[in-house]
Amino acid sequence: MQREIQVNEKLPLGPGFLLSIQHLFAMFGSTVLVPNIFGVDPGMILLMNGIGTLLYIFICRGKIPAYLGSSFAFIAPVSMVLKEHPGNGYSLALGAFIITGIIFCLIALIVKSVGTKWLDVLFPPAVMGAVVALIGLELVPVAAGMAGLINSDPVANPNWTPDATTITLSMVTLGVTVLGAILFRGFAKIIHILIGIVSGYVLAFFMGVVDIHSITEARLFEMPQVTTPSWDVGVIITILPVALVVIVEHIGHLLVTGSIVGKDLSKDPGLHRSLLGNGISTIFSGFVGSTPNTTYGENIGVMALTRVYSIFVIGGAAIIAIVLSFSGTFTSVIANIPPAVMGGVSLLLFGIIAASGFRIFVEQKVDFSKTSNMLLTTLVFVTGLSGATLQIYSIQLKGMALATVVGMIVSLLFGLFQKLGWMNESVEKSSH
């Protein structure tokens, strides 16, 4: 069995560099997708993701291995702002991003003052395992769409049919990655994800899928483009509610990371430090033209598969991202990894996150013979997988975010019923 590389463990420069590249490849496609949708410079986003990750590691005292990338939660409201303000919409959105980061910092201060015991009440293992599983399960259809297995947008593509090239690329990438995980030995086993991505990329090149022209046309050195924020109360009100969704997502990612590394990260270094690190990095990003940051599921999946949790590897990926942000050529090389290749490896990464949720059930010895535990897990799953959406003014909760809120409310109610002696489980137990 492969040895775990612990959070504060350093690796030799060569292996550490390759492991950092592996993390960078895993998150790159997603983190540059957001600026491409917004029509802004991906180089600046890559730069601030790297700086934000280093800030996060420092604020968390080097105890949480997490990479910060562009948050998808802001796509819908920001797209609305860009449509309503075609001239300076993104600049106005940056002002709202800064306020969002400030909200994160304020929540962090509140958490620090009240502690984290409320997490044990709101997130018992029956809820925690289901929420963590949902993080992965919710992302699997996205990966399946990239892999060409399903029609990711039936409205835009009503006549969609499976594409043999796309499926071939995704399945070869997935196959090499899976086989590498179980057949490779030594260091090759640790970087099997990187080997899978590179194999898919090489195959894509020979199949004529890679856009060589855009790589050759890119400039070797290119400064990231700075965009300064401006302010509008209406735009802030439109975007700010998304902070709730991202905070819920953040807590879920911290729980799954803690489960993978085998430590209660909400207590040491603390949820407040994690939120503060995310908030400060988002504030800095907003002042120079970058999108809000969030911890990334792809990198969590990489850690779960490789059993390498070193912050030096994560920090190395951040430093490489900073360097690459100044090179159009290198950025283009990674940006041109076909979606099918990333879809193939993402199927595995997101599936691993889901499996980590079920692992929590086993490790925490959740007793599903208890009706309350069975109901808690069931309600979280059916809410998250049903496609239900709750719209409260401009706040939209769905999927994992809505399921987390439902799980917290029901946990609180069950805890109250237990305190009042209303639970029939306690009555039945005392009668035996």
C-alpha positions as CSV (number, residue, x, y, z in Angstrom):
1,M,0.0,0.0,0.0
2,Q,1.3,3.4,-1.0
3,R,2.6,5.6,1.9
4,E,0.7,8.9,2.5
5,I,2.7,12.1,2.0
6,Q,1.6,14.2,4.9
7,V,0.5,17.9,4.9
8,N,3.9,19.3,6.0
9,E,6.1,16.8,4.3
10,K,8.6,18.1,1.8
11,L,9.5,16.1,-1.4
12,P,12.6,16.2,-3.5
13,L,12.5,19.0,-6.1
14,G,12.0,16.8,-9.2
15,P,9.1,14.7,-7.9
16,G,7.6,17.7,-6.1
17,F,7.6,19.7,-9.4
18,L,5.8,16.9,-11.3
19,L,3.2,16.5,-8.6
20,S,2.6,20.3,-8.6
21,I,2.2,20.2,-12.4
22,Q,-0.3,17.4,-11.9
23,H,-2.4,19.6,-9.7
24,L,-2.1,22.5,-12.2
25,F,-3.3,20.3,-15.1
26,A,-6.2,19.1,-13.0
27,M,-7.6,22.6,-12.2
28,F,-6.5,24.6,-15.2
29,G,-9.4,23.8,-17.6
30,S,-12.0,24.8,-15.0
31,T,-10.2,27.9,-13.6
32,V,-9.7,29.5,-17.1
33,L,-13.3,28.6,-18.2
34,V,-14.8,31.3,-16.0
35,P,-12.7,34.2,-17.4
36,N,-13.4,32.9,-20.9
37,I,-17.1,33.1,-20.2
38,F,-16.7,36.6,-18.9
39,G,-14.4,37.7,-21.7
40,V,-11.5,38.7,-19.5
41,D,-7.8,37.9,-19.4
42,P,-7.2,34.3,-18.1
43,G,-3.6,35.3,-17.4
44,M,-4.7,37.6,-14.5
45,I,-7.0,34.9,-13.1
46,L,-4.2,32.4,-13.2
47,L,-1.9,34.9,-11.5
48,M,-4.3,35.7,-8.7
49,N,-5.3,32.1,-8.2
50,G,-1.7,31.4,-7.5
51,I,-1.2,34.3,-5.2
52,G,-4.5,33.6,-3.5
53,T,-3.5,30.0,-2.9
54,L,-0.2,31.1,-1.3
55,L,-2.1,33.6,0.9
56,Y,-4.5,30.9,1.9
57,I,-1.8,28.4,2.9
58,F,0.0,31.2,4.9
59,I,-3.2,32.3,6.7
60,C,-4.1,28.6,7.5
61,R,-0.6,28.1,9.0
62,G,0.3,25.6,6.3
63,K,-2.2,23.1,7.7
64,I,-4.8,22.9,4.9
65,P,-3.8,21.6,1.5
66,A,-6.2,23.4,-0.8
67,Y,-5.8,25.1,-4.2
68,L,-8.0,28.2,-4.9
69,G,-9.5,28.5,-8.3
70,S,-12.2,30.5,-10.1
71,S,-15.7,30.0,-8.5
72,F,-18.4,28.8,-10.9
73,A,-21.1,30.1,-8.5
74,F,-20.8,33.6,-9.8
75,I,-21.3,32.8,-13.5
76,A,-25.1,33.4,-13.6
77,P,-25.3,36.8,-11.7
78,V,-22.2,38.1,-13.4
79,S,-23.4,37.2,-16.8
80,M,-26.6,39.1,-16.0
81,V,-24.6,42.2,-15.0
82,L,-22.4,42.0,-18.2
83,K,-25.6,41.9,-20.3
84,E,-27.1,44.9,-18.4
85,H,-23.9,46.9,-18.4
86,P,-22.1,46.1,-21.7
87,G,-19.5,48.9,-21.3
88,N,-18.2,48.4,-17.7
89,G,-20.1,45.4,-16.4
90,Y,-17.1,43.4,-15.4
91,S,-15.6,46.4,-13.6
92,L,-18.8,46.8,-11.6
93,A,-18.8,43.1,-10.9
94,L,-15.3,43.4,-9.4
95,G,-16.6,45.9,-6.8
96,A,-19.2,43.2,-5.8
97,F,-16.5,40.6,-5.7
98,I,-14.5,42.7,-3.2
99,I,-17.7,43.1,-1.0
100,T,-18.1,39.3,-1.2
101,G,-14.6,38.8,0.1
102,I,-15.3,41.2,3.0
103,I,-18.4,39.2,3.8
104,F,-16.2,36.1,4.0
105,C,-13.9,37.8,6.4
106,L,-16.8,39.0,8.6
107,I,-18.2,35.4,8.7
108,A,-14.7,34.2,9.6
109,L,-14.6,36.6,12.6
110,I,-18.0,35.4,13.8
111,V,-17.0,31.8,13.5
112,K,-13.8,32.6,15.5
113,S,-15.9,34.1,18.3
114,V,-18.6,31.4,18.5
115,G,-16.4,28.4,17.8
116,T,-17.2,25.4,15.7
117,K,-19.3,23.2,18.0
118,W,-22.3,24.2,15.9
119,L,-20.7,22.1,13.1
120,D,-21.1,19.0,15.2
121,V,-24.8,19.8,15.6
122,L,-25.5,20.9,12.0
123,F,-23.2,18.4,10.3
124,P,-23.5,15.0,12.1
125,P,-21.8,12.2,10.1
126,A,-25.0,11.2,8.5
127,V,-25.3,14.6,6.9
128,M,-21.6,15.2,6.4
129,G,-21.0,12.0,4.4
130,A,-24.0,12.8,2.2
131,V,-23.0,16.4,1.6
132,V,-19.4,15.3,0.7
133,A,-20.8,12.6,-1.7
134,L,-23.0,15.2,-3.3
135,I,-20.1,17.5,-4.1
136,G,-18.7,14.8,-6.3
137,L,-22.1,13.4,-7.6
138,E,-23.2,16.9,-8.6
139,L,-20.1,17.4,-10.7
140,V,-20.1,14.0,-12.5
141,P,-22.7,15.1,-15.1
142,V,-20.4,18.0,-16.0
143,A,-17.5,15.6,-16.5
144,A,-19.8,13.3,-18.5
145,G,-20.7,16.2,-20.8
146,M,-17.1,17.1,-21.4
147,A,-16.3,13.4,-22.0
148,G,-19.0,13.3,-24.7
149,L,-21.1,10.7,-22.9
150,I,-24.2,12.9,-22.5
151,N,-25.8,16.0,-24.0
152,S,-24.7,18.6,-21.5
153,D,-27.1,21.3,-23.0
154,P,-30.2,19.7,-24.6
155,V,-31.7,23.2,-25.2
156,A,-28.8,24.5,-27.2
157,N,-28.0,21.2,-28.9
158,P,-31.4,19.4,-29.5
159,N,-29.9,17.3,-32.3
160,W,-26.8,16.1,-30.3
161,T,-25.4,12.8,-31.2
162,P,-22.3,11.1,-29.6
163,D,-19.0,12.0,-31.2
164,A,-16.6,9.0,-31.6
165,T,-13.5,11.2,-31.4
166,T,-14.6,12.9,-28.1
167,I,-15.5,9.6,-26.5
168,T,-12.3,7.9,-27.7
169,L,-10.2,10.7,-26.2
170,S,-12.1,10.7,-22.9
171,M,-12.1,6.9,-22.5
172,V,-8.4,6.5,-23.3
173,T,-7.5,9.2,-20.8
174,L,-9.8,7.6,-18.2
175,G,-8.4,4.1,-19.0
176,V,-4.8,5.1,-18.7
177,T,-5.4,6.9,-15.4
178,V,-7.3,4.0,-13.9
179,L,-4.8,1.4,-15.0
180,G,-2.0,3.7,-13.8
181,A,-3.6,3.8,-10.3
182,I,-3.6,0.0,-10.0
183,L,-0.6,-1.1,-12.2
184,F,2.0,1.6,-12.0
185,R,4.7,1.3,-9.3
186,G,6.9,3.8,-7.5
187,F,6.7,7.4,-8.4
188,A,4.8,6.7,-11.6
189,K,1.8,5.6,-9.5
190,I,1.8,8.9,-7.7
191,I,1.7,10.9,-11.0
192,H,-0.7,8.5,-12.8
193,I,-3.2,11.4,-13.2
194,L,-0.6,13.5,-15.0
195,I,0.4,10.5,-17.1
196,G,-3.3,10.0,-18.1
197,I,-3.8,13.7,-19.1
198,V,-0.5,13.7,-21.1
199,S,-1.5,10.5,-22.8
200,G,-4.8,11.9,-23.8
201,Y,-3.2,15.1,-25.0
202,V,-0.7,13.3,-27.2
203,L,-3.5,11.2,-28.7
204,A,-5.5,14.3,-29.3
205,F,-2.5,15.8,-31.1
206,F,-2.3,12.9,-33.5
207,M,-6.1,12.9,-34.0
208,G,-5.9,16.5,-35.1
209,V,-7.9,17.9,-32.2
210,V,-5.3,20.2,-30.7
211,D,-5.4,23.8,-31.9
212,I,-1.7,24.2,-32.8
213,H,-2.2,27.6,-34.5
214,S,-3.3,29.3,-31.2
215,I,-0.2,27.8,-29.4
216,T,2.3,29.0,-32.1
217,E,0.6,32.4,-32.3
218,A,0.7,33.0,-28.6
219,R,3.5,35.3,-27.3
220,L,6.1,33.8,-25.0
221,F,6.0,36.7,-22.6
222,E,2.7,38.5,-21.9
223,M,1.7,40.7,-19.0
224,P,-1.6,39.9,-17.3
225,Q,-4.2,42.6,-18.0
226,V,-5.3,44.6,-15.0
227,T,-9.0,45.7,-14.6
228,T,-9.9,48.1,-11.8
229,P,-13.2,47.8,-9.9
230,S,-16.0,50.3,-9.9
231,W,-19.1,50.4,-7.7
232,D,-22.8,50.1,-8.1
233,V,-25.3,49.2,-5.3
234,G,-27.7,47.4,-7.7
235,V,-24.8,45.2,-9.0
236,I,-23.6,44.5,-5.5
237,I,-27.1,43.4,-4.4
238,T,-27.4,41.2,-7.5
239,I,-24.1,39.4,-6.9
240,L,-23.7,39.4,-3.1
241,P,-26.2,36.6,-2.3
242,V,-24.0,34.1,-4.0
243,A,-21.6,34.5,-1.0
244,L,-24.0,32.2,0.9
245,V,-23.7,29.5,-1.7
246,V,-19.9,29.8,-1.8
247,I,-19.7,29.7,2.0
248,V,-21.7,26.5,2.1
249,E,-19.5,25.0,-0.7
250,H,-16.4,26.1,1.2
251,I,-17.6,24.2,4.4
252,G,-18.3,21.1,2.4
253,H,-14.9,21.2,0.7
254,L,-13.2,21.7,4.1
255,L,-15.1,18.7,5.5
256,V,-14.1,16.4,2.6
257,T,-10.4,17.6,2.7
258,G,-10.3,16.9,6.4
259,S,-11.8,13.4,5.8
260,I,-9.1,12.7,3.2
261,V,-6.1,13.9,5.3
262,G,-7.5,12.4,8.4
263,K,-7.7,15.6,10.5
264,D,-10.4,17.9,11.8
265,L,-9.4,21.0,9.9
266,S,-12.4,22.9,11.1
267,K,-10.8,22.9,14.5
268,D,-7.1,23.1,13.6
269,P,-6.2,25.5,12.1
270,G,-10.0,26.3,12.2
271,L,-12.8,27.1,9.8
272,H,-12.4,30.8,10.6
273,R,-8.9,30.8,9.1
274,S,-10.0,28.9,6.0
275,L,-12.8,31.4,5.4
276,L,-10.5,34.3,6.1
277,G,-7.9,33.0,3.7
278,N,-10.6,32.6,1.0
279,G,-12.0,36.1,1.7
280,I,-8.7,37.9,1.7
281,S,-7.6,36.2,-1.6
282,T,-11.0,37.2,-3.1
283,I,-10.6,40.8,-2.0
284,F,-7.1,41.1,-3.5
285,S,-8.3,39.5,-6.7
286,G,-11.2,41.9,-7.1
287,F,-8.9,45.0,-7.0
288,V,-6.8,43.8,-10.0
289,G,-9.4,42.2,-12.2
290,S,-9.7,38.5,-11.1
291,T,-12.7,36.4,-10.3
292,P,-13.6,35.3,-6.7
293,N,-11.7,32.2,-5.5
294,T,-12.9,29.0,-4.0
295,T,-11.4,25.7,-3.0
296,Y,-11.3,23.3,-6.0
297,G,-12.9,19.8,-6.1
298,E,-10.5,18.7,-8.9
299,N,-7.5,19.2,-6.5
300,I,-9.3,17.4,-3.7
301,G,-9.8,14.5,-6.0
302,V,-6.1,14.5,-6.9
303,M,-5.1,14.3,-3.3
304,A,-7.6,11.5,-2.6
305,L,-6.2,9.4,-5.5
306,T,-2.5,10.0,-5.0
307,R,-2.5,10.2,-1.1
308,V,-0.2,13.2,-1.4
309,Y,-1.4,16.0,0.9
310,S,1.7,18.1,1.0
311,I,1.2,21.9,1.1
312,F,4.6,22.2,-0.6
313,V,3.1,20.4,-3.6
314,I,0.0,22.7,-3.6
315,G,2.2,25.8,-3.1
316,G,4.4,24.6,-5.9
317,A,1.4,24.4,-8.2
318,A,0.5,28.0,-7.2
319,I,4.0,29.3,-7.9
320,I,4.0,27.5,-11.3
321,A,0.6,29.1,-12.0
322,I,2.1,32.6,-11.2
323,V,5.0,32.0,-13.6
324,L,2.8,30.7,-16.4
325,S,0.4,33.7,-16.1
326,F,3.2,35.8,-17.7
327,S,3.6,33.4,-20.6
328,G,1.0,33.3,-23.3
329,T,2.7,30.3,-24.9
330,F,2.7,28.1,-21.8
331,T,-0.8,29.2,-20.9
332,S,-2.0,28.3,-24.4
333,V,-0.3,24.8,-24.2
334,I,-2.3,24.0,-21.1
335,A,-5.5,25.8,-22.1
336,N,-5.6,23.8,-25.3
337,I,-5.9,20.4,-23.5
338,P,-9.1,19.2,-25.2
339,P,-12.3,19.2,-23.0
340,A,-12.6,15.5,-23.8
341,V,-9.3,14.7,-22.1
342,M,-10.2,16.7,-19.0
343,G,-13.7,15.1,-19.0
344,G,-12.2,11.7,-18.9
345,V,-9.9,12.4,-15.9
346,S,-12.6,14.5,-14.2
347,L,-15.0,11.5,-14.2
348,L,-12.5,9.8,-12.0
349,L,-11.7,12.8,-9.8
350,F,-15.3,13.7,-9.1
351,G,-16.2,10.1,-8.5
352,I,-13.5,9.8,-5.9
353,I,-14.9,12.8,-4.1
354,A,-18.3,11.1,-4.0
355,A,-16.7,7.9,-2.7
356,S,-15.0,9.9,0.0
357,G,-18.4,10.8,1.3
358,F,-19.4,7.2,1.6
359,R,-16.1,6.6,3.3
360,I,-17.2,9.0,6.1
361,F,-20.2,6.8,6.8
362,V,-17.9,3.8,7.3
363,E,-15.2,5.6,9.3
364,Q,-17.6,7.4,11.6
365,K,-19.6,4.1,12.0
366,V,-22.9,5.8,11.1
367,D,-25.7,3.5,12.4
368,F,-28.3,3.4,9.6
369,S,-30.5,1.2,11.7
370,K,-31.4,4.4,13.5
371,T,-34.3,6.1,11.6
372,S,-33.0,9.6,12.2
373,N,-29.7,8.8,10.5
374,M,-31.4,7.1,7.6
375,L,-33.7,10.1,7.1
376,L,-31.0,12.7,7.4
377,T,-28.9,11.0,4.7
378,T,-32.0,10.4,2.5
379,L,-33.2,14.0,2.7
380,V,-29.8,15.3,1.8
381,F,-29.5,13.0,-1.2
382,V,-33.0,13.5,-2.6
383,T,-32.7,17.3,-2.3
384,G,-29.4,17.4,-3.9
385,L,-30.1,15.0,-6.8
386,S,-33.7,16.0,-7.5
387,G,-32.9,19.1,-9.4
388,A,-35.0,21.2,-7.0
389,T,-34.2,24.9,-6.9
390,L,-35.1,27.4,-4.2
391,Q,-35.2,31.0,-5.3
392,I,-35.4,33.7,-2.6
393,Y,-35.2,37.1,-4.4
394,S,-31.8,36.9,-6.2
395,I,-30.5,34.0,-4.1
396,Q,-30.7,30.7,-5.9
397,L,-30.0,27.5,-4.0
398,K,-29.9,24.2,-5.7
399,G,-27.9,20.9,-5.7
400,M,-25.3,20.5,-3.0
401,A,-25.9,24.0,-1.6
402,L,-29.7,23.5,-1.1
403,A,-29.1,20.0,0.2
404,T,-26.6,21.3,2.8
405,V,-29.1,23.9,4.0
406,V,-31.9,21.2,4.2
407,G,-29.5,18.9,6.1
408,M,-28.6,21.6,8.6
409,I,-32.2,22.5,9.3
410,V,-33.3,18.9,9.7
411,S,-30.3,18.1,11.9
412,L,-31.2,21.1,14.1
413,L,-34.8,20.0,14.3
414,F,-33.9,16.4,15.2
415,G,-31.5,17.7,17.8
416,L,-34.2,19.8,19.3
417,F,-36.7,16.9,19.3
418,Q,-34.0,14.8,21.0
419,K,-33.5,17.4,23.8
420,L,-37.3,17.6,24.4
421,G,-37.6,13.8,24.5
422,W,-39.9,13.6,21.6
423,M,-37.9,11.2,19.5
424,N,-39.5,7.8,19.4
425,E,-36.0,6.2,19.1
426,S,-35.2,7.3,22.6
427,V,-38.5,6.0,23.9
428,E,-38.0,2.6,22.2
429,K,-34.5,2.3,23.5
430,S,-35.5,3.0,27.1
431,S,-38.3,0.3,26.8
432,H,-35.8,-2.5,26.0
